[in-house]
Amino acid sequence: MIIVLKPSATKKQVDHVIERVKQLGLKPMVSRGTERTIIGVIGPEDILRVKNLEVVEGVEQVMPVLQPYRMVSKEFKPKSTVVNVKGVKIGGKKLAIMAGPDSVETYDMVMNTAKAVKRCGASILRGGAFKPRTSPYSFQGLREEGMRILHEIGQKTQMPVITEMVDTRDIDLFEKYADVIQIGARNMHNFELLKVVGKSKKPVLLKRGLAATIDEFLLAAEYIVSQGNFNVILCERGIRTFEPKTRFTLDVSAVPVIKKLSHLPVVIDPSHASGTWEYVAPLARAGIAVGADGLIMEVHPNPEEALCDGPHSLTFKNFKTLMQGVTKVAEAVGRTV
């Protein structure tokens, strides 16, 4: 259920409604907008149907949420969310470009990549320290050492850093070193992990699962938001279909669909979707054309020697060319890079 307060509602009235909701054994989630405050209520809706809160002073309307996901729906918050990461806004007019190596390999490699992608317009540095790989024999990442490298380079280049978390026990490391916590596609349904990052104050980038529907994707985001963390960024990174010509099938239609259903920002990952560097640029342009709020891509100084995902990593030259094309598409749809 959603409790919509009147524009004239005072802080005292808002606090009274919140306290009343708690007294009923329900959990209030407050969204304060520029014009009015909305309180989402988590718990058995039958309680609110019996208890008439519309007579409480300051309350304008009590209404049900029709979607199974409540806090991430546009019914709860009609205005789009803009996630602020150290001054980099994700969800506004300016596109957020996240780029860097798939894996943190060495200090020099990451530093050279960070400088190169920043020159081309990237605003957030990505890099993997913990690598959940399909094969147990594949490179698993530098772990804490990789996070220290990423954090130090992020500070020196003045770029926020995003890296993937795979284990609930590592939350303290991510609180210390990361600016954005990434939840990968394989962990979209790891509900305990979603709850842990939901209790964090760090922004979270949630990737869509390999075979997840849009509703399942949004319900996964609901796990995070229901714990109190509204700084969630959704990422469409391709889903598994019958087509073998690309690593996954990038569902560009998911972007406008999600934007109709949810207030959360959406970015595209054309690298993992394609599996081949030649397709990354056209998929990136397509993502921006349909309304994505940004891109997350893999860039490496020498993809031939990359320890992970070299085939779809861009060279510095190819990344520069991609950014030139993305800039033109962004201008055509009223966005900036």
Rosetta blueprint (number, residue, H / E / L):
1 M L
2 I E
3 I E
4 V E
5 L E
6 K L
7 P L
8 S L
9 A L
10 T L
11 K H
12 K H
13 Q H
14 V H
15 D H
16 H H
17 V H
18 I H
19 E H
20 R H
21 V H
22 K H
23 Q H
24 L L
25 G L
26 L L
27 K E
28 P E
29 M E
30 V E
31 S E
32 R E
33 G L
34 T L
35 E L
36 R L
37 T E
38 I E
39 I E
40 G E
41 V E
42 I E
43 G L
44 P L
45 E H
46 D H
47 I H
48 L H
49 R H
50 V H
51 K L
52 N L
53 L H
54 E H
55 V H
56 V L
57 E L
58 G L
59 V E
60 E E
61 Q E
62 V E
63 M E
64 P L
65 V L
66 L L
67 Q L
68 P L
69 Y L
70 R L
71 M L
72 V L
73 S E
74 K L
75 E L
76 F L
77 K L
78 P L
79 K L
80 S L
81 T L
82 V L
83 V E
84 N E
85 V E
86 K L
87 G L
88 V E
89 K E
90 I E
91 G L
92 G L
93 K L
94 K E
95 L L
96 A E
97 I E
98 M E
99 A E
100 G E
101 P L
102 D L
103 S E
104 V L
105 E L
106 T L
107 Y H
108 D H
109 M H
110 V H
111 M H
112 N H
113 T H
114 A H
115 K H
116 A H
117 V H
118 K H
119 R H
120 C L
121 G L
122 A L
123 S L
124 I E
125 L E
126 R E
127 G L
128 G E
129 A L
130 F L
131 K L
132 P L
133 R L
134 T L
135 S L
136 P L
137 Y L
138 S L
139 F L
140 Q L
141 G L
142 L L
143 R L
144 E H
145 E H
146 G H
147 M H
148 R H
149 I H
150 L H
151 H H
152 E H
153 I H
154 G H
155 Q H
156 K H
157 T H
158 Q L
159 M L
160 P L
161 V E
162 I E
163 T E
164 E E
165 M L
166 V L
167 D L
168 T H
169 R H
170 D H
171 I H
172 D H
173 L H
174 F H
175 E H
176 K H
177 Y H
178 A L
179 D L
180 V E
181 I E
182 Q E
183 I E
184 G L
185 A H
186 R H
187 N H
188 M L
189 H L
190 N L
191 F H
192 E H
193 L H
194 L H
195 K H
196 V H
197 V H
198 G H
199 K L
200 S L
201 K L
202 K L
203 P L
204 V E
205 L E
206 L E
207 K E
208 R L
209 G L
210 L L
211 A L
212 A L
213 T L
214 I H
215 D H
216 E H
217 F H
218 L H
219 L H
220 A H
221 A H
222 E H
223 Y H
224 I H
225 V H
226 S L
227 Q L
228 G L
229 N L
230 F L
231 N L
232 V E
233 I E
234 L E
235 C E
236 E E
237 R L
238 G L
239 I E
240 R L
241 T L
242 F L
243 E L
244 P L
245 K L
246 T L
247 R L
248 F L
249 T E
250 L L
251 D L
252 V L
253 S L
254 A H
255 V H
256 P H
257 V H
258 I H
259 K H
260 K H
261 L H
262 S E
263 H L
264 L L
265 P L
266 V E
267 V E
268 I E
269 D L
270 P H
271 S H
272 H H
273 A H
274 S H
275 G L
276 T L
277 W H
278 E H
279 Y H
280 V H
281 A H
282 P H
283 L H
284 A H
285 R H
286 A H
287 G H
288 I H
289 A H
290 V L
291 G L
292 A L
293 D L
294 G E
295 L E
296 I E
297 M E
298 E E
299 V E
300 H L
301 P L
302 N L
303 P H
304 E H
305 E H
306 A L
307 L L
308 C L
309 D L
310 G H
311 P H
312 H H
313 S L
314 L E
315 T L
316 F H
317 K H
318 N H
319 F H
320 K H
321 T H
322 L H
323 M H
324 Q H
325 G H
326 V H
327 T H
328 K H
329 V H
330 A H
331 E H
332 A H
333 V L
334 G L
335 R L
336 T E
337 V L
